[in-house]
């Protein structure tokens, strides 16, 4: 079954052999990656910077994300808010996002408007103006965002505390949104420093997917981005996390009804895509546990023993920093977090002692093949795939290698990593202890008033 | 296999433009309406079936029945238990999805278009649609999970705000109801069977298909999926909504951020005011970073990260809603700004400049709405289910260009009347 699907997928993917990503590097170090996709007269244009929250320092956590907000607030050529107006006027949509490893900006437009988007993006790469008053307003917006995503979100809080406990030295311990106190004490100068330090063409890459011609795109890129001088990038300290030598447990109290449990083990990261094997085996393990609806957690814990109302597992081998294997869940009514923790770990222990079946591996492999075909339906999904892999220093040309490597993982390799990496010594456990709302809070309301 | 090869060659050589995609519609012999677009650009087939079996059709004391019926469809059918169904879907890389909103219960399938995978996927879809088993033990489990979800949601300010808002907009109407611990507790297996038999009929169904297949194949698929459905009675109208009295609802909560909603029942699907309302809403609060609400609430004052407005047209008049979250000490101030922006907009409408900007974005940006099969499928389903004209997509840019300031003012005056505004504030000081 897999071989047949592989053939189909290969055909589907080779259909765009003519439109296989093409790449060019400008003299200033900016890489342009173009994937021609003529299925609709639209295009995605993305600018990725290899700077994220992991590059921040204590005291100014959150500045990468704050600067992302400020990138919409005016340049030497544009008034605050003008950027989005121009994108909208071109019939486009735009947004941006910040992660631990990168910050990315994008627009989706009718294909003929690509040049205008490049002009806009190049302008703010080089000419951003950080106005104090604009900063004062926007930092408030970021604080509201933090309240929405974390302060008032019990599971968001758990995740934040989990990372802060799991990592003591590594910058992944800090939240991307930043600590509230750091946001309260941030200045426009902090954002300006960040911009000057990291926003250079030699620290960025541009991705275009859509109804475009690669040579035209390279020409446009040269015209709009070519004049920006390269920057002297500061060195980056590795800040490797010292080996964890004992289990860590934390509790988080927050208003909620259901308890929640999150576990994180330290894992190897994928650095040499050709030589290493364990990261691929770990990705397979995560998929065997939670890669689709027939996977083990759903089958055994939610449906089988009904110990969980939900359970999940995840591992990302391709990160710039350190890797973790996550397992999480919510216990069913009448079951404790301790029970759930034991059950989740027992599932992994069972893989360690009994292994996985060839059929289970086949199923996961089919998922990855099908997912690649389905991605062809979305230009955005294709652009994101390239963007994310490049952020970790892996070349987009190696995407197929990665997929082949994952598909080559054997049952023995999955069993071996399940045995090796899931003890206590490298584990951090975070538990949400739900706090009841003040007596009668959700029901109480002022009498409705007529105006 | 040949078809896949052909598709690949086409994909490589030609510019297959989706804008203005040819939409075909017909009535299957089963009585189901079918909407179809042939799209050879990717070797994928997407099928969605929508039934007039949404939450609004559940009896008042058993809110949650529509959602549970829908979600149990694929948890055991045609002699296969839920594990076998999940295994078989996974084995062919197919994905089942969908859910239930107020009006519709939907089941969607995404599959590779290669004949063997496609047939296996459709076979599973057919079984799930036509022979759901509703196993009693599965129902108990899913009821328990649903109840857990409700209890958790009832601690979250956003959820609380939504429920109170809808209840105030639609008192004594199914649109205002949500599943509760009690209502779910009352649901039995017999209830699911009865709801399924009376709502999942071919005459209440719309099948939307897009992908790498021909009209003839689509006809066969639609018929096979629907010919074995229960002989359900034809659709009944939902009760009429009434306009609520203007009111404000405040709910205490310890969150650091207040959640604020403002709105009223506003518009049905197919309303001739749809485009002027859409264009006007883009300017007011739907256009993201360029809207008036964003400018006044977020950009100028930093009051909120997210502030928006939208119309949600449904079978019966669905809501017009403004929403935002702001730190609790600021709830009153933020609400005042929202009210002022809205009042100004209702009084004077947009400026000519704002209207032109909206036209440019909505008309010129139209291709972005349909540049994937997935996006097109959503439109097909809406066109089919709500009986919109097949030219809906083609007409869109032209109608947007034709909208005037007067049109927008008149449409808003008809649909957004301050006398009926409901405001909900959760966790405000």
HADDOCK unambig.tbl for C-alpha pairs under 7 A between the chains (distance, minus, plus):
assign (segid A and resid 11 and name CA) (segid B and resid 5 and name CA) 6.99 0.50 0.50
assign (segid A and resid 11 and name CA) (segid B and resid 8 and name CA) 6.88 0.50 0.50
assign (segid A and resid 12 and name CA) (segid B and resid 8 and name CA) 6.19 0.50 0.50
assign (segid A and resid 12 and name CA) (segid B and resid 43 and name CA) 6.66 0.50 0.50
assign (segid A and resid 15 and name CA) (segid B and resid 8 and name CA) 4.60 0.50 0.50
assign (segid A and resid 15 and name CA) (segid B and resid 9 and name CA) 6.49 0.50 0.50
assign (segid A and resid 15 and name CA) (segid B and resid 11 and name CA) 6.26 0.50 0.50
assign (segid A and resid 15 and name CA) (segid B and resid 12 and name CA) 5.55 0.50 0.50
assign (segid A and resid 16 and name CA) (segid B and resid 12 and name CA) 5.98 0.50 0.50
assign (segid A and resid 18 and name CA) (segid B and resid 12 and name CA) 6.74 0.50 0.50
assign (segid A and resid 38 and name CA) (segid B and resid 15 and name CA) 5.30 0.50 0.50
assign (segid A and resid 38 and name CA) (segid B and resid 16 and name CA) 6.42 0.50 0.50
assign (segid A and resid 39 and name CA) (segid B and resid 15 and name CA) 6.41 0.50 0.50
assign (segid A and resid 39 and name CA) (segid B and resid 16 and name CA) 5.09 0.50 0.50
assign (segid A and resid 39 and name CA) (segid B and resid 17 and name CA) 5.62 0.50 0.50
assign (segid A and resid 39 and name CA) (segid B and resid 18 and name CA) 6.56 0.50 0.50
assign (segid A and resid 39 and name CA) (segid B and resid 41 and name CA) 6.24 0.50 0.50
assign (segid A and resid 40 and name CA) (segid B and resid 16 and name CA) 6.76 0.50 0.50
assign (segid A and resid 40 and name CA) (segid B and resid 17 and name CA) 4.84 0.50 0.50
assign (segid A and resid 40 and name CA) (segid B and resid 18 and name CA) 5.26 0.50 0.50
assign (segid A and resid 40 and name CA) (segid B and resid 19 and name CA) 6.91 0.50 0.50
assign (segid A and resid 40 and name CA) (segid B and resid 371 and name CA) 5.28 0.50 0.50
assign (segid A and resid 41 and name CA) (segid B and resid 17 and name CA) 6.46 0.50 0.50
assign (segid A and resid 41 and name CA) (segid B and resid 367 and name CA) 6.84 0.50 0.50
assign (segid A and resid 42 and name CA) (segid B and resid 367 and name CA) 6.74 0.50 0.50
assign (segid A and resid 42 and name CA) (segid B and resid 368 and name CA) 6.46 0.50 0.50
assign (segid A and resid 84 and name CA) (segid B and resid 289 and name CA) 6.39 0.50 0.50
assign (segid A and resid 84 and name CA) (segid B and resid 290 and name CA) 6.59 0.50 0.50
assign (segid A and resid 85 and name CA) (segid B and resid 290 and name CA) 5.98 0.50 0.50
assign (segid A and resid 88 and name CA) (segid B and resid 361 and name CA) 5.27 0.50 0.50
assign (segid A and resid 89 and name CA) (segid B and resid 357 and name CA) 5.87 0.50 0.50
assign (segid A and resid 89 and name CA) (segid B and resid 360 and name CA) 5.61 0.50 0.50
assign (segid A and resid 89 and name CA) (segid B and resid 361 and name CA) 5.40 0.50 0.50
assign (segid A and resid 90 and name CA) (segid B and resid 360 and name CA) 6.97 0.50 0.50
assign (segid A and resid 90 and name CA) (segid B and resid 361 and name CA) 6.41 0.50 0.50
assign (segid A and resid 91 and name CA) (segid B and resid 360 and name CA) 5.96 0.50 0.50
assign (segid A and resid 91 and name CA) (segid B and resid 361 and name CA) 3.88 0.50 0.50
assign (segid A and resid 91 and name CA) (segid B and resid 362 and name CA) 6.43 0.50 0.50
assign (segid A and resid 91 and name CA) (segid B and resid 364 and name CA) 4.79 0.50 0.50
assign (segid A and resid 91 and name CA) (segid B and resid 365 and name CA) 3.75 0.50 0.50
assign (segid A and resid 92 and name CA) (segid B and resid 361 and name CA) 6.56 0.50 0.50
assign (segid A and resid 92 and name CA) (segid B and resid 365 and name CA) 5.75 0.50 0.50
assign (segid A and resid 109 and name CA) (segid B and resid 365 and name CA) 6.78 0.50 0.50
assign (segid A and resid 109 and name CA) (segid B and resid 368 and name CA) 6.98 0.50 0.50
assign (segid A and resid 110 and name CA) (segid B and resid 365 and name CA) 6.34 0.50 0.50
assign (segid A and resid 110 and name CA) (segid B and resid 367 and name CA) 6.78 0.50 0.50
assign (segid A and resid 137 and name CA) (segid B and resid 299 and name CA) 6.91 0.50 0.50
assign (segid A and resid 137 and name CA) (segid B and resid 300 and name CA) 6.90 0.50 0.50
assign (segid A and resid 137 and name CA) (segid B and resid 301 and name CA) 6.04 0.50 0.50
assign (segid A and resid 137 and name CA) (segid B and resid 302 and name CA) 4.71 0.50 0.50
assign (segid A and resid 138 and name CA) (segid B and resid 302 and name CA) 5.90 0.50 0.50
assign (segid A and resid 140 and name CA) (segid B and resid 302 and name CA) 5.21 0.50 0.50
assign (segid A and resid 141 and name CA) (segid B and resid 298 and name CA) 6.74 0.50 0.50
assign (segid A and resid 141 and name CA) (segid B and resid 302 and name CA) 4.97 0.50 0.50
assign (segid A and resid 141 and name CA) (segid B and resid 303 and name CA) 6.48 0.50 0.50
assign (segid A and resid 141 and name CA) (segid B and resid 304 and name CA) 5.58 0.50 0.50
assign (segid A and resid 141 and name CA) (segid B and resid 305 and name CA) 4.94 0.50 0.50
assign (segid A and resid 142 and name CA) (segid B and resid 305 and name CA) 6.74 0.50 0.50
assign (segid A and resid 144 and name CA) (segid B and resid 304 and name CA) 5.87 0.50 0.50
assign (segid A and resid 144 and name CA) (segid B and resid 305 and name CA) 5.59 0.50 0.50
assign (segid A and resid 144 and name CA) (segid B and resid 326 and name CA) 6.28 0.50 0.50
assign (segid A and resid 144 and name CA) (segid B and resid 327 and name CA) 6.70 0.50 0.50
assign (segid A and resid 145 and name CA) (segid B and resid 305 and name CA) 5.36 0.50 0.50
assign (segid A and resid 147 and name CA) (segid B and resid 256 and name CA) 6.71 0.50 0.50
assign (segid A and resid 147 and name CA) (segid B and resid 257 and name CA) 6.43 0.50 0.50
assign (segid A and resid 152 and name CA) (segid B and resid 255 and name CA) 5.72 0.50 0.50
assign (segid A and resid 152 and name CA) (segid B and resid 256 and name CA) 6.49 0.50 0.50
assign (segid A and resid 256 and name CA) (segid B and resid 152 and name CA) 6.33 0.50 0.50
assign (segid A and resid 256 and name CA) (segid B and resid 155 and name CA) 5.68 0.50 0.50
assign (segid A and resid 257 and name CA) (segid B and resid 151 and name CA) 6.32 0.50 0.50
assign (segid A and resid 257 and name CA) (segid B and resid 152 and name CA) 4.95 0.50 0.50
assign (segid A and resid 257 and name CA) (segid B and resid 155 and name CA) 6.59 0.50 0.50
assign (segid A and resid 258 and name CA) (segid B and resid 152 and name CA) 6.02 0.50 0.50
assign (segid A and resid 293 and name CA) (segid B and resid 86 and name CA) 5.94 0.50 0.50
assign (segid A and resid 294 and name CA) (segid B and resid 83 and name CA) 6.45 0.50 0.50
assign (segid A and resid 294 and name CA) (segid B and resid 86 and name CA) 4.94 0.50 0.50
assign (segid A and resid 294 and name CA) (segid B and resid 87 and name CA) 5.45 0.50 0.50
assign (segid A and resid 294 and name CA) (segid B and resid 90 and name CA) 6.96 0.50 0.50
assign (segid A and resid 309 and name CA) (segid B and resid 145 and name CA) 5.58 0.50 0.50
assign (segid A and resid 363 and name CA) (segid B and resid 90 and name CA) 5.94 0.50 0.50
assign (segid A and resid 363 and name CA) (segid B and resid 91 and name CA) 5.30 0.50 0.50
assign (segid A and resid 366 and name CA) (segid B and resid 91 and name CA) 6.59 0.50 0.50
assign (segid A and resid 366 and name CA) (segid B and resid 92 and name CA) 6.88 0.50 0.50
assign (segid A and resid 366 and name CA) (segid B and resid 93 and name CA) 5.72 0.50 0.50
assign (segid A and resid 367 and name CA) (segid B and resid 90 and name CA) 6.83 0.50 0.50
assign (segid A and resid 367 and name CA) (segid B and resid 93 and name CA) 5.23 0.50 0.50
assign (segid A and resid 370 and name CA) (segid B and resid 93 and name CA) 5.30 0.50 0.50
assign (segid A and resid 376 and name CA) (segid B and resid 42 and name CA) 6.71 0.50 0.50
assign (segid A and resid 377 and name CA) (segid B and resid 42 and name CA) 6.60 0.50 0.50
assign (segid A and resid 377 and name CA) (segid B and resid 372 and name CA) 5.50 0.50 0.50
assign (segid A and resid 377 and name CA) (segid B and resid 373 and name CA) 6.37 0.50 0.50
assign (segid A and resid 378 and name CA) (segid B and resid 372 and name CA) 5.87 0.50 0.50
assign (segid A and resid 441 and name CA) (segid B and resid 252 and name CA) 5.39 0.50 0.50
assign (segid A and resid 441 and name CA) (segid B and resid 253 and name CA) 5.74 0.50 0.50
assign (segid A and resid 442 and name CA) (segid B and resid 251 and name CA) 6.40 0.50 0.50
assign (segid A and resid 442 and name CA) (segid B and resid 252 and name CA) 6.48 0.50 0.50
assign (segid A and resid 442 and name CA) (segid B and resid 253 and name CA) 6.62 0.50 0.50
assign (segid A and resid 444 and name CA) (segid B and resid 251 and name CA) 6.02 0.50 0.50
assign (segid A and resid 444 and name CA) (segid B and resid 252 and name CA) 6.65 0.50 0.50
assign (segid A and resid 445 and name CA) (segid B and resid 249 and name CA) 6.49 0.50 0.50
assign (segid A and resid 445 and name CA) (segid B and resid 250 and name CA) 5.14 0.50 0.50
assign (segid A and resid 445 and name CA) (segid B and resid 251 and name CA) 4.65 0.50 0.50
assign (segid A and resid 445 and name CA) (segid B and resid 252 and name CA) 6.81 0.50 0.50
assign (segid A and resid 446 and name CA) (segid B and resid 249 and name CA) 6.39 0.50 0.50
assign (segid A and resid 446 and name CA) (segid B and resid 250 and name CA) 5.51 0.50 0.50
assign (segid A and resid 448 and name CA) (segid B and resid 247 and name CA) 5.59 0.50 0.50
assign (segid A and resid 448 and name CA) (segid B and resid 248 and name CA) 5.42 0.50 0.50
assign (segid A and resid 448 and name CA) (segid B and resid 249 and name CA) 5.48 0.50 0.50
assign (segid A and resid 449 and name CA) (segid B and resid 247 and name CA) 5.19 0.50 0.50
assign (segid A and resid 449 and name CA) (segid B and resid 248 and name CA) 5.71 0.50 0.50
assign (segid A and resid 450 and name CA) (segid B and resid 246 and name CA) 5.83 0.50 0.50
assign (segid A and resid 450 and name CA) (segid B and resid 247 and name CA) 5.16 0.50 0.50
assign (segid A and resid 451 and name CA) (segid B and resid 246 and name CA) 6.41 0.50 0.50
assign (segid A and resid 451 and name CA) (segid B and resid 247 and name CA) 6.85 0.50 0.50
